[in-house]
Each structure stands twice: as structure tokens, then as C-alpha cells.
């Protein structure tokens, strides 16, 4: 591995991040049992074009795909641990970091049992804080289903702006095609988001 790639690997490091209600830890196999639990729930896939895990082997295969992204595709993933319940409730991070353009795709998945109460905004907000201001990413983009209203609301709170509509981008498991939106947020816009900062600061009093 050359010096440039070694330095990039050091930058793309999932250091543990503590938030008021969560611990974001570098993804490893200790997350697998809980990933299998929520990944087996049909509700988790209501706005995705993939199927729930049928077996533990399905969860292991998905986990290995994430680890391949980390090892070979300039990606960073955290396991999202709920402090009180001591469970992994999701994963999040960035993938396909492009050092030339200095951008990456944001990714987040939260258990259906923990999608209320602002936990998605809390975890994704702190992930963005780290990726923008520690790793130094300049722009993070994402693609979200036009029907996934919770994710759209979360992206709005993080500071994302809708750039494009991708017509019939996703296919439901029943074969129905539906649109997706391309969202983007810059480091400058994120750091100027006073409403998000106020929300995250207020969690210390929850």
C-alpha cells in the first residue's frame, strides 16, 4: 500500500463517537446478532428494494458486504449502540469516498423499533459532524425513496437540499417502480445549521 493510500486509510477511521443517547462504534461482528434481529423485520424494508433476512447467514452475508466496502471501497461504517438498551439499533456512515472530488455517499439504517424520538437525526447528525470536521469531507450526498417520508424529514433537518428526481429509480418487491430523490449537503451548510445544533445540544437535557 502506497503512502497516499495509507494516509487515506488513517483518515477514514471510525473512531468511537459518544452522543447523549448513543455510542457510535466501529462496525465489527459484535453487532451481528442485533443486525439480524432488526434486519429480519419486514417493516425495515417498507421503502427499500431488498428483502428481510430469512436466515442468520443472510445477515452475515450483508455484514461481509459492509466490511468489503470498509476495506476496499473507501467507506466508514459505525454500529449504532443504544446506551440504555445496550443494543445495536442500526448502522451508518459514508461510502465510496472520492478523494479527488472530496465527496461521499451518506448511509443510515435504523431499526423500526427506534425510528421515533429523533434517534436517526442524533446518530446521522454526529456522523456528519465527524465526517465533515474530522475526516474533512466537503460534500455528502444520498438517494432516498420519494415515499420514505421519515428519511426525507431527517435529511431536511440535517441540512440536505434536493437536487434531482430520479424517475422510477427503485422497484418494490411487488414489481412497482417509484421515484427517488438525490439530496446533497455541504460542510459549510451543515456547520451553519443552527436548528440542528440547537436540537443536538438540547438532547443533553433529555
N, C-alpha and C positions, 0 to 999 in steps of 0.2 A: 504494500500500500504506500503510495507516494505521500509527501508531506502535506500537499493540499487536501488529499482525501482524509488523512489522519486528523488534520485540524477541523475539517468539516464534521467528522465523527464526534470529536470532542464538543463541538458547538451543539450538535443535535443529541443532547443528553437529557433524559427525562429525570431531572432532579426532583426529589420529593417536594411537593407544594402543600402546605397546610392552609386550609380555608376555615372559616368559622365552624362549618358543619362537616367538612370532608377532609380526607387525606388523598392527594393525588400521588400515586406511587408508580414507579417504573413498572410497566407491564411484565409479569412473569407468570409461571404456571400456578402460583397460589391463587390466581384469580379464576382459574378454570371452573371449579365447581359452581360458583355463583354465576359465571357467564353462561354455563349450561342451563342453570335454573331459569334465568330471565330470557335466555335465547330460545327456550322451548315454548314460550308463551306466544300464542297467535297474535295477541294484541300488540306485541313488539313490532310486528311486520305489517301493521294495518296500512302503512304508507310506504312500504318498501316492495321491491320486486323479487324478493327471495323468500324461502320457506323457513319455518321454525325448525330448530334442531329436532331430529327424530331420535337420535342416539347420542351418547356421550362422545362417540367417535366423530360425529358431526361437529361438536364443539371443539374438539381437539384439532380437526382439520382447519376450522376457521381461525383458531388461535395461531396455528403454524403459518397461515397466510399473513396474519398481522405481524408475526415475528420476521417473516421474509421481507415485508415492507421496511421494518426497522433495520434489518441487517443489510439489505441490498438496494433499497429504493429511497434513501434519504428521508426517512419518516421517523416520527417520535410519537409513542403511544403511552398514555398513563392508564392505569387501573384506578377507577374512582371508588374509593372506600368511604362508606358512611360511618362516621365516628361512633355514633350511638349504637347502631345496629351491628357494627363490625362486619359488614358485608360489602362485597363489590357490587355496586349498583349500575355500573356502566364502564365504558372506555371512551377515551377522547384523545385528540392530539392533532398533529398535522402530518400530511403525507405528500410524497413527491415534491420535496423542496427543490426549487430550481435556483442554484446559487448565482447564475448569470442574471436572471430577472429578479431574484430575491423575493420570490413568492412561493406559496404552498397552498394545498387544499386543506381546509379545516374539516374535522370529522368528530362526531359525537353520537353515542348511543346510550340511552338511559332506560333502565328497567321501567316497564309500565307502572310498577308499584311505587315509583319515586318520581313521577313526572309532574307532580304538583308541588307548590311551595317554593318555586324558584331555584331548585337544585340544579337544573340544567343551566340556567343563567350563571349561577355561582361557579359551577365547575368550568364551563366554557369561558367565562369571564377571566378567571385566574389562568387558564391555559393560554388565552390570548395575551394577557399581561406578560407571561413568561416568554412566549414565542416572539412577541414584538420587542420587548425591552431587555431580555436576557440573550436570546438567540440572535436577535437582530433582524428578523423577517420584516419586510417592508409592507407586504400585502398578503392577505389571506382570503381565499375565495371558497365558495361552496355551491353545491347544486342541491336543491330541495324540491320535493314534490309540491305542486300547486295546491294539493289537498291537505298538506300537512300543516294545519294552521298553528299548532303549538310550536313547531320548529320555526315557522315564519315569524311569529311573535318574538321568539327568543333571539333570532338573528337581528330583528329590529332593535331590540334592547341592547345588544352587543354593539350596534352601530353599523351593521351591514346596509348596503344600498343595492337595490335590484338593478341589474344591468341588462339582462336578456331574458326572454321567454323561449324555452326550448320546447317546441310543439311535439306532442306525442313522444316524449323522451323516455318515459317509463311504461312498463307493461305490467298490469296487475296479474296475479296468479290465475285469474279467470280469463285472461286474454285482453282485457280492456286497456287501451292506451290512454295516457293522460300526460298533461304538460308538466314541465319542471321550470324552476326559476334559477338563474345564475346570479348569485349575490357576491359582493366584494366589500371588504373593509380594509382601509389603510391603517398603518401605525399611527399617523397623525390624527386621523379621525377618531380612532379608538382612544387615544390619550386625551382627546378633548371632550370625551363623552362624560360630562359631569353627572348626568342622570344615572348612568351605570355605576360610577364611583360612589354616588350617594347611596344607591341600593346595596352595593357590596359592603360599604362601611357600616350601614345600618344592621347588617347581619350579625355584627359583634354584640348587638343588644338583644338578639333573638333568644 
